[in-house]
Amino acid sequence: MTSHPANGLDDIVHQRVRLGILTIAHEARRVEFSYLRDTLGLTAGNLSQHLGVLETAGLIAIEKGYAGKRARTWVTLTKAGQAALEDEIAQLKLLISRIEPAGT
Amino acid sequence: MTSGAVFSGDDPRQLLSGTRELTRLVRRTQRATWFPLLVLAAVTFAAIPFRYSPYRLGTCAATVAVRVCTAYPPALLVYWPTALVLAYVVIAVFYIRRSQARGVGTRVRPFVVAGIILALAMTGSLVWTLYHPLAFTLGPGGLFSALHSYLFAIGLALVVLAWAERNGPLLAFALGYLAVVLVTATFGPVSGHGWLGFPVQLVIPGSVLLLGGIGFLLAQRPWRRAA
């Protein structure tokens, strides 16, 4: 018996906002806090919470610095984050293929 | 603009289409295709006066059928690698500053590295051909010269940029530009000889780069912040 693809979903990644953060970090390679906040339409506090969850899970790395006098926070995807994102996308595609059999 | 509206819901289809939309959004924010095209067009047009600098005779060689001599203005051998390396440095600085301002990383490094390597390799190769003139008898017409030109090296670098940025329109443009370079040099009405020959070979590809730069500028509208 094969397990249902929903069982393969990682609860940390299978969350709308966190999946969005990982997707943006993957495509951008390096993304700034304010870009994530504006693009995902979040408050700074809400975004910080999600970043904390992802950082604790080792899926992203956070680097703080300054650009002139402005404090900047940059987010990069770790190798584990990359693998988790690829796995989530694969599981989503599998789920969709189960919901929508070929030809429908 | 935020993507909150497009990236909503927990349905797998919505999540997957949301990731695709975010990917498109990030790519739009990262791309500044117009800038390298305009810089490289300027470099190409600026090469025209060097065409009229004094030529130096290289070497001659002969086969049973043909005798070939090489001649090249030394100023061009200095101009092209210097101008191209400077251009790629300017492009890299522009992309990095833009990346800092917009808050997303940049994918310009492979393009800059490939562009500089190609410019220097082309210079070495051109110096080599000055002493091996029979290389010019390979292929039809000016095909060897076209493949062995800085204009062709620019096109190859643009292919690398299209790959790095996953930019389909730029890939189509770069391939079209390479075709123009090859056709102009190989089958053009004036294939590099005489007073106007060389400028034609520069003006046509330079104009393609300029028009491409203007086209991408209008399409990408950098004055309207993407995110």
Interface residues (C-beta under 8 A of the other chain):
Chain A: H14 R16 L19 G20 T23 I24 E27 A28 R29 R30 V31 E32 F33 S34 Y35 D38 T39 L40 G41 L42 A67 I89 L92 K93 L95 I96 I99
Chain B: T2 S3 G4 A5 F7 S8 G9 D10 P12 R13 L15 L16 G18 T19 L22 T23 L25 V26 R27 T29 Q30 S99 Q100 R102 G103 V104 G105 T106 R107 A227
